[in-house]
Amino acid sequence: MKKNIGYFLMASSLVLWSLVLVVPFTNFSNTQMVAITTALIIGGEGAFYVSILMLGKEMWEKIKGFFKRDK
């Protein structure tokens, strides 16, 4: 159950970050767009960090390995 919630939060973080790209094309005022974008970024980061805590060290190592450059 814990891993399922972790994977759900990981997917949610990607969706929240993707929605940041949609906000400028909406009919909100500038102030509302700033607030929505800020909320989406904070929510996405929070979901990502909680998902890493729930999925454990193995998942964190996989993510780090994906971005690590070989020399």
MOPAC internal coordinates of N, CA, C and O (Angstrom, degrees):
PM7 1SCF
backbone

  N    0.0000 0     0.00 0     0.00 0    0    0    0
  C    1.4510 1     0.00 0     0.00 0    1    0    0
  C    1.5337 1   110.82 1     0.00 0    2    1    0
  O    1.2310 1   121.12 1   139.57 1    3    2    1
  N    1.3309 1   115.47 1   -40.43 1    3    2    1
  C    1.4621 1   120.45 1  -178.62 1    5    3    2
  C    1.5269 1   110.96 1   -63.26 1    6    5    3
  O    1.2310 1   120.47 1   139.09 1    7    6    5
  N    1.3344 1   116.71 1   -40.91 1    7    6    5
  C    1.4671 1   119.86 1  -179.96 1    9    7    6
  C    1.5222 1   111.09 1   -68.88 1   10    9    7
  O    1.2310 1   120.26 1   142.74 1   11   10    9
  N    1.3276 1   117.10 1   -37.26 1   11   10    9
  C    1.4663 1   119.62 1   178.40 1   13   11   10
  C    1.5212 1   111.10 1   -61.86 1   14   13   11
  O    1.2310 1   120.58 1   136.80 1   15   14   13
  N    1.3211 1   116.49 1   -43.20 1   15   14   13
  C    1.4605 1   120.31 1   177.81 1   17   15   14
  C    1.5265 1   109.79 1   -64.12 1   18   17   15
  O    1.2310 1   120.39 1   140.08 1   19   18   17
  N    1.3294 1   116.85 1   -39.92 1   19   18   17
  C    1.4585 1   121.01 1   178.19 1   21   19   18
  C    1.5199 1   112.12 1   -61.40 1   22   21   19
  O    1.2310 1   120.43 1   135.55 1   23   22   21
  N    1.3394 1   116.78 1   -44.45 1   23   22   21
  C    1.4646 1   120.01 1   178.16 1   25   23   22
  C    1.5283 1   111.32 1   -66.26 1   26   25   23
  O    1.2310 1   120.46 1   142.20 1   27   26   25
  N    1.3334 1   116.72 1   -37.80 1   27   26   25
  C    1.4645 1   120.33 1   177.08 1   29   27   26
  C    1.5235 1   110.71 1   -62.29 1   30   29   27
  O    1.2310 1   120.44 1   136.67 1   31   30   29
  N    1.3264 1   116.76 1   -43.33 1   31   30   29
  C    1.4632 1   120.35 1   179.14 1   33   31   30
  C    1.5262 1   111.30 1   -66.26 1   34   33   31
  O    1.2310 1   120.24 1   143.44 1   35   34   33
  N    1.3321 1   117.14 1   -36.56 1   35   34   33
  C    1.4652 1   120.81 1   177.64 1   37   35   34
  C    1.5277 1   109.80 1   -62.73 1   38   37   35
  O    1.2310 1   120.45 1   134.15 1   39   38   37
  N    1.3248 1   116.74 1   -45.85 1   39   38   37
  C    1.4645 1   120.45 1   178.40 1   41   39   38
  C    1.5263 1   110.74 1   -65.17 1   42   41   39
  O    1.2310 1   120.68 1   141.04 1   43   42   41
  N    1.3221 1   116.31 1   -38.96 1   43   42   41
  C    1.4667 1   120.25 1   178.95 1   45   43   42
  C    1.5228 1   111.32 1   -62.53 1   46   45   43
  O    1.2310 1   120.51 1   141.76 1   47   46   45
  N    1.3182 1   116.62 1   -38.24 1   47   46   45
  C    1.4645 1   119.13 1   179.65 1   49   47   46
  C    1.5279 1   110.67 1   -64.29 1   50   49   47
  O    1.2310 1   120.36 1   142.09 1   51   50   49
  N    1.3244 1   116.91 1   -37.91 1   51   50   49
  C    1.4678 1   119.70 1   177.76 1   53   51   50
  C    1.5262 1   111.43 1   -66.90 1   54   53   51
  O    1.2310 1   120.77 1   140.59 1   55   54   53
  N    1.3285 1   116.14 1   -39.41 1   55   54   53
  C    1.4664 1   120.05 1   178.75 1   57   55   54
  C    1.5251 1   110.36 1   -65.76 1   58   57   55
  O    1.2310 1   120.39 1   135.68 1   59   58   57
  N    1.3286 1   116.86 1   -44.32 1   59   58   57
  C    1.4640 1   120.11 1  -179.64 1   61   59   58
  C    1.5250 1   111.17 1   -61.65 1   62   61   59
  O    1.2310 1   120.42 1   136.87 1   63   62   61
  N    1.3296 1   116.81 1   -43.13 1   63   62   61
  C    1.4630 1   119.54 1   178.21 1   65   63   62
  C    1.5257 1   111.08 1   -65.98 1   66   65   63
  O    1.2310 1   119.99 1   144.22 1   67   66   65
  N    1.3285 1   117.63 1   -35.78 1   67   66   65
  C    1.4660 1   120.40 1   178.50 1   69   67   66
  C    1.5217 1   111.76 1   -66.75 1   70   69   67
  O    1.2310 1   120.47 1   145.95 1   71   70   69
  N    1.3214 1   116.71 1   -34.05 1   71   70   69
  C    1.4627 1   120.26 1   179.60 1   73   71   70
  C    1.5236 1   112.36 1   -66.48 1   74   73   71
  O    1.2310 1   120.19 1   158.39 1   75   74   73
  N    1.3264 1   117.24 1   -21.61 1   75   74   73
  C    1.4711 1   120.38 1   176.91 1   77   75   74
  C    1.5302 1   109.80 1   -60.23 1   78   77   75
  O    1.2310 1   120.06 1   146.71 1   79   78   77
  N    1.3195 1   117.49 1   -33.29 1   79   78   77
  C    1.4652 1   121.28 1  -179.89 1   81   79   78
  C    1.5252 1   112.56 1   -72.19 1   82   81   79
  O    1.2310 1   120.02 1   159.70 1   83   82   81
  N    1.3247 1   117.57 1   -20.30 1   83   82   81
  C    1.4640 1   122.04 1  -177.81 1   85   83   82
  C    1.5270 1   111.90 1   -86.90 1   86   85   83
  O    1.2310 1   120.32 1   151.26 1   87   86   85
  N    1.3158 1   116.99 1   -28.74 1   87   86   85
  C    1.4703 1   122.09 1  -172.80 1   89   87   86
  C    1.5295 1   113.44 1   -54.88 1   90   89   87
  O    1.2310 1   118.09 1   137.89 1   91   90   89
  N    1.3268 1   121.24 1   -42.11 1   91   90   89
  C    1.4748 1   119.53 1  -178.09 1   93   91   90
  C    1.5344 1   113.98 1   -63.01 1   94   93   91
  O    1.2310 1   120.13 1   160.38 1   95   94   93
  N    1.3267 1   117.35 1   -19.62 1   95   94   93
  C    1.4584 1   120.74 1  -177.39 1   97   95   94
  C    1.5253 1   112.87 1   -95.02 1   98   97   95
  O    1.2310 1   120.19 1  -169.89 1   99   98   97
  N    1.3178 1   117.24 1    10.11 1   99   98   97
  C    1.4606 1   121.69 1   178.17 1  101   99   98
  C    1.5250 1   110.21 1   -95.19 1  102  101   99
  O    1.2310 1   120.82 1    -6.52 1  103  102  101
  N    1.3064 1   116.03 1   173.48 1  103  102  101
  C    1.4676 1   121.09 1  -177.72 1  105  103  102
  C    1.5222 1   112.70 1   -97.15 1  106  105  103
  O    1.2310 1   119.85 1  -150.87 1  107  106  105
  N    1.3077 1   117.89 1    29.13 1  107  106  105
  C    1.4561 1   121.08 1   177.91 1  109  107  106
  C    1.5273 1   109.72 1   -82.27 1  110  109  107
  O    1.2310 1   120.88 1   -21.57 1  111  110  109
  N    1.3239 1   115.93 1   158.43 1  111  110  109
  C    1.4670 1   119.77 1   174.68 1  113  111  110
  C    1.5315 1   108.94 1   -71.97 1  114  113  111
  O    1.2310 1   120.61 1   -13.49 1  115  114  113
  N    1.3219 1   116.45 1   166.51 1  115  114  113
  C    1.4678 1   120.21 1  -179.39 1  117  115  114
  C    1.5246 1   111.65 1   -59.46 1  118  117  115
  O    1.2310 1   120.59 1   138.79 1  119  118  117
  N    1.3201 1   116.48 1   -41.21 1  119  118  117
  C    1.4626 1   120.37 1   179.97 1  121  119  118
  C    1.5225 1   110.69 1   -63.33 1  122  121  119
  O    1.2310 1   120.63 1   137.49 1  123  122  121
  N    1.3249 1   116.40 1   -42.51 1  123  122  121
  C    1.4583 1   120.02 1   178.97 1  125  123  122
  C    1.5254 1   111.05 1   -66.37 1  126  125  123
  O    1.2310 1   120.38 1   140.80 1  127  126  125
  N    1.3324 1   116.87 1   -39.20 1  127  126  125
  C    1.4656 1   119.79 1   178.91 1  129  127  126
  C    1.5221 1   111.63 1   -62.97 1  130  129  127
  O    1.2310 1   120.64 1   139.11 1  131  130  129
  N    1.3212 1   116.38 1   -40.89 1  131  130  129
  C    1.4677 1   120.05 1   177.95 1  133  131  130
  C    1.5205 1   110.08 1   -63.17 1  134  133  131
  O    1.2310 1   120.30 1   135.98 1  135  134  133
  N    1.3247 1   117.03 1   -44.02 1  135  134  133
  C    1.4652 1   120.80 1  -179.44 1  137  135  134
  C    1.5244 1   111.30 1   -65.41 1  138  137  135
  O    1.2310 1   120.17 1   136.45 1  139  138  137
  N    1.3233 1   117.29 1   -43.55 1  139  138  137
  C    1.4675 1   121.01 1  -179.93 1  141  139  138
  C    1.5184 1   110.56 1   -65.42 1  142  141  139
  O    1.2310 1   120.29 1   135.21 1  143  142  141
  N    1.3285 1   117.04 1   -44.79 1  143  142  141
  C    1.4649 1   120.61 1   179.43 1  145  143  142
  C    1.5213 1   111.07 1   -61.80 1  146  145  143
  O    1.2310 1   120.31 1   136.73 1  147  146  145
  N    1.3174 1   117.01 1   -43.27 1  147  146  145
  C    1.4648 1   120.78 1   178.43 1  149  147  146
  C    1.5215 1   110.92 1   -61.85 1  150  149  147
  O    1.2310 1   120.50 1   135.66 1  151  150  149
  N    1.3244 1   116.64 1   -44.34 1  151  150  149
  C    1.4645 1   120.49 1   179.57 1  153  151  150
  C    1.5254 1   111.27 1   -63.80 1  154  153  151
  O    1.2310 1   120.11 1   139.94 1  155  154  153
  N    1.3299 1   117.40 1   -40.06 1  155  154  153
  C    1.4650 1   120.65 1   179.14 1  157  155  154
  C    1.5244 1   111.46 1   -65.66 1  158  157  155
  O    1.2310 1   120.28 1   138.51 1  159  158  157
  N    1.3234 1   117.07 1   -41.49 1  159  158  157
  C    1.4670 1   120.46 1   179.77 1  161  159  158
  C    1.5244 1   110.57 1   -65.85 1  162  161  159
  O    1.2310 1   120.37 1   133.12 1  163  162  161
  N    1.3240 1   116.90 1   -46.88 1  163  162  161
  C    1.4678 1   120.05 1   179.96 1  165  163  162
  C    1.5253 1   110.52 1   -64.29 1  166  165  163
  O    1.2310 1   120.47 1   137.66 1  167  166  165
  N    1.3297 1   116.72 1   -42.34 1  167  166  165
  C    1.4619 1   120.24 1   178.16 1  169  167  166
  C    1.5205 1   112.38 1   -63.61 1  170  169  167
  O    1.2310 1   120.50 1   138.53 1  171  170  169
  N    1.3304 1   116.65 1   -41.47 1  171  170  169
  C    1.4629 1   120.70 1   178.72 1  173  171  170
  C    1.5159 1   112.47 1   -64.81 1  174  173  171
  O    1.2310 1   120.62 1   136.35 1  175  174  173
  N    1.3168 1   116.41 1   -43.65 1  175  174  173
  C    1.4670 1   120.25 1   178.32 1  177  175  174
  C    1.5278 1   110.92 1   -65.58 1  178  177  175
  O    1.2310 1   120.69 1   136.50 1  179  178  177
  N    1.3216 1   116.29 1   -43.50 1  179  178  177
  C    1.4626 1   120.06 1   178.97 1  181  179  178
  C    1.5162 1   111.76 1   -61.34 1  182  181  179
  O    1.2310 1   120.41 1   135.38 1  183  182  181
  N    1.3323 1   116.83 1   -44.62 1  183  182  181
  C    1.4650 1   120.66 1   178.96 1  185  183  182
  C    1.5269 1   110.67 1   -63.35 1  186  185  183
  O    1.2310 1   120.42 1   141.08 1  187  186  185
  N    1.3308 1   116.80 1   -38.92 1  187  186  185
  C    1.4643 1   120.13 1   179.54 1  189  187  186
  C    1.5258 1   111.21 1   -63.74 1  190  189  187
  O    1.2310 1   120.33 1   132.07 1  191  190  189
  N    1.3297 1   116.98 1   -47.93 1  191  190  189
  C    1.4604 1   119.90 1  -177.58 1  193  191  190
  C    1.5204 1   112.22 1   -66.66 1  194  193  191
  O    1.2310 1   120.14 1   141.33 1  195  194  193
  N    1.3171 1   117.34 1   -38.67 1  195  194  193
  C    1.4681 1   119.70 1   177.71 1  197  195  194
  C    1.5280 1   109.73 1   -67.45 1  198  197  195
  O    1.2310 1   119.99 1   142.54 1  199  198  197
  N    1.3353 1   117.62 1   -37.46 1  199  198  197
  C    1.4629 1   119.71 1   178.30 1  201  199  198
  C    1.5233 1   111.09 1   -64.71 1  202  201  199
  O    1.2310 1   120.01 1   141.30 1  203  202  201
  N    1.3247 1   117.58 1   -38.70 1  203  202  201
  C    1.4667 1   120.33 1   177.32 1  205  203  202
  C    1.5236 1   110.21 1   -63.97 1  206  205  203
  O    1.2310 1   120.46 1   138.39 1  207  206  205
  N    1.3279 1   116.73 1   -41.61 1  207  206  205
  C    1.4645 1   119.72 1   177.78 1  209  207  206
  C    1.5212 1   111.25 1   -62.11 1  210  209  207
  O    1.2310 1   119.97 1   142.95 1  211  210  209
  N    1.3162 1   117.67 1   -37.05 1  211  210  209
  C    1.4597 1   121.17 1  -177.84 1  213  211  210
  C    1.5254 1   112.12 1   -78.80 1  214  213  211
  O    1.2310 1   119.98 1   146.16 1  215  214  213
  N    1.3264 1   117.65 1   -33.84 1  215  214  213
  C    1.4600 1   120.64 1  -177.04 1  217  215  214
  C    1.5253 1   112.79 1   -83.49 1  218  217  215
  O    1.2310 1   120.13 1   157.57 1  219  218  217
  N    1.2983 1   117.35 1   -22.43 1  219  218  217
  C    1.4544 1   120.04 1   172.77 1  221  219  218
  C    1.5159 1   115.14 1    95.79 1  222  221  219
  O    1.2310 1   122.57 1     1.71 1  223  222  221
  N    1.3250 1   112.67 1  -178.29 1  223  222  221
  C    1.4579 1   121.37 1  -174.51 1  225  223  222
  C    1.5319 1   112.26 1   -65.69 1  226  225  223
  O    1.2310 1   120.05 1   146.07 1  227  226  225
  N    1.3263 1   117.51 1   -33.93 1  227  226  225
  C    1.4611 1   119.89 1  -178.29 1  229  227  226
  C    1.5277 1   111.42 1   -60.78 1  230  229  227
  O    1.2310 1   120.79 1   136.38 1  231  230  229
  N    1.3204 1   116.10 1   -43.62 1  231  230  229
  C    1.4656 1   119.61 1   179.65 1  233  231  230
  C    1.5235 1   110.80 1   -67.13 1  234  233  231
  O    1.2310 1   120.21 1   140.73 1  235  234  233
  N    1.3206 1   117.19 1   -39.27 1  235  234  233
  C    1.4630 1   120.31 1   178.18 1  237  235  234
  C    1.5242 1   110.31 1   -62.09 1  238  237  235
  O    1.2310 1   120.16 1   139.98 1  239  238  237
  N    1.3236 1   117.29 1   -40.02 1  239  238  237
  C    1.4638 1   120.77 1   178.20 1  241  239  238
  C    1.5272 1   111.00 1   -65.66 1  242  241  239
  O    1.2310 1   119.83 1   142.67 1  243  242  241
  N    1.3348 1   117.94 1   -37.33 1  243  242  241
  C    1.4632 1   120.86 1   177.09 1  245  243  242
  C    1.5253 1   110.95 1   -64.33 1  246  245  243
  O    1.2310 1   120.47 1   138.00 1  247  246  245
  N    1.3191 1   116.70 1   -42.00 1  247  246  245
  C    1.4657 1   120.51 1   179.84 1  249  247  246
  C    1.5232 1   109.99 1   -65.90 1  250  249  247
  O    1.2310 1   120.24 1   135.62 1  251  250  249
  N    1.3274 1   117.16 1   -44.38 1  251  250  249
  C    1.4663 1   120.07 1   178.40 1  253  251  250
  C    1.5197 1   110.75 1   -63.05 1  254  253  251
  O    1.2310 1   120.21 1   139.98 1  255  254  253
  N    1.3316 1   117.21 1   -40.02 1  255  254  253
  C    1.4552 1   121.36 1   179.70 1  257  255  254
  C    1.5208 1   112.88 1   -64.87 1  258  257  255
  O    1.2310 1   120.67 1   148.91 1  259  258  257
  N    1.3182 1   116.32 1   -31.09 1  259  258  257
  C    1.4610 1   120.66 1   179.09 1  261  259  258
  C    1.5238 1   111.15 1   -65.03 1  262  261  259
  O    1.2310 1   120.07 1   144.01 1  263  262  261
  N    1.3131 1   117.48 1   -35.99 1  263  262  261
  C    1.4600 1   121.94 1  -177.00 1  265  263  262
  C    1.5283 1   113.56 1   -96.11 1  266  265  263
  O    1.2310 1   119.95 1   174.50 1  267  266  265
  N    1.3126 1   117.70 1    -5.50 1  267  266  265
  C    1.4594 1   121.12 1  -177.29 1  269  267  266
  C    1.5308 1   109.70 1   -77.81 1  270  269  267
  O    1.2310 1   121.35 1   -46.04 1  271  270  269
  N    1.3273 1   115.03 1   133.96 1  271  270  269
  C    1.4585 1   119.88 1   178.22 1  273  271  270
  C    1.5224 1   109.32 1   -90.83 1  274  273  271
  O    1.2310 1   121.09 1   -39.61 1  275  274  273
  N    1.3178 1   115.51 1   140.39 1  275  274  273
  C    1.4587 1   120.57 1   174.62 1  277  275  274
  C    1.5182 1   108.90 1   -87.46 1  278  277  275
  O    1.2310 1   121.09 1   -40.20 1  279  278  277
  N    1.3177 1   115.51 1   139.80 1  279  278  277
  C    1.4680 1   119.64 1  -179.99 1  281  279  278
  C    1.4978 1   110.72 1   -97.70 1  282  281  279
  O    1.2310 1   120.10 1   180.00 1  283  282  281

